[in-house]
Amino acid sequence: MKINSPEEALKRIDELEKEVAELKSENEKFCGRNFGGRKKHDEAWMSAYNDFVMKLTSRRKGH
């Protein structure tokens, strides 16, 4: 892209600054994710675990 005037340069700078802000925002979303490692034992995990234990113990009592 060829820039022929200071006004065009300022317009392009504004466009690039907006693009950088969008990319930073998107990058923050990905940086906050935890893709590996041991999972935290939050309420949802505890609920699923307790359901599993209940099903397992009721199945063992049936045999």
C-alpha positions as CSV (number, residue, x, y, z in Angstrom):
1,M,0.0,0.0,0.0
2,K,1.5,3.3,-1.1
3,I,0.8,6.3,1.1
4,N,0.9,9.7,-0.7
5,S,0.0,12.2,2.0
6,P,0.2,12.8,5.7
7,E,-3.5,12.4,5.9
8,E,-3.4,8.9,4.4
9,A,-0.5,8.0,6.7
10,L,-2.6,9.1,9.8
11,K,-5.6,7.2,8.5
12,R,-3.4,4.0,8.1
13,I,-1.9,4.5,11.6
14,D,-5.5,4.6,13.0
15,E,-6.4,1.4,11.1
16,L,-3.3,-0.4,12.4
17,E,-3.9,0.8,16.0
18,K,-7.4,-0.6,15.9
19,E,-6.1,-3.9,14.4
20,V,-3.5,-4.1,17.2
21,A,-6.1,-3.5,19.9
22,E,-8.3,-6.3,18.4
23,L,-5.4,-8.7,18.3
24,K,-4.4,-7.9,21.9
25,S,-8.0,-8.5,23.0
26,E,-8.1,-11.8,21.2
27,N,-4.7,-12.8,22.6
28,E,-5.9,-12.1,26.1
29,K,-8.7,-14.6,25.6
30,F,-6.3,-17.3,24.7
31,C,-3.7,-16.5,27.4
32,G,-6.4,-17.0,30.1
33,R,-7.1,-20.5,29.0
34,N,-5.6,-23.6,30.6
35,F,-5.2,-26.3,28.0
36,G,-3.3,-28.8,30.1
37,G,-2.4,-30.0,33.5
38,R,-4.5,-31.2,36.3
39,K,-8.0,-29.8,36.4
40,K,-9.3,-27.9,39.4
41,H,-11.9,-29.6,41.6
42,D,-14.6,-27.0,41.3
43,E,-18.4,-27.5,42.1
44,A,-19.2,-28.8,38.6
45,W,-16.4,-31.4,38.9
46,M,-17.4,-32.4,42.4
47,S,-21.0,-32.8,41.3
48,A,-20.0,-35.1,38.4
49,Y,-17.7,-37.1,40.6
50,N,-20.4,-37.6,43.3
51,D,-22.8,-38.8,40.6
52,F,-20.2,-41.2,39.4
53,V,-19.6,-42.5,42.9
54,M,-23.3,-43.0,43.5
55,K,-23.7,-44.9,40.3
56,L,-20.6,-47.0,41.0
57,T,-21.7,-47.9,44.6
58,S,-25.3,-48.7,43.6
59,R,-24.0,-50.9,40.8
60,R,-21.7,-52.8,43.2
61,K,-24.6,-53.4,45.6
62,G,-26.6,-54.9,42.8
63,H,-24.0,-57.6,42.1
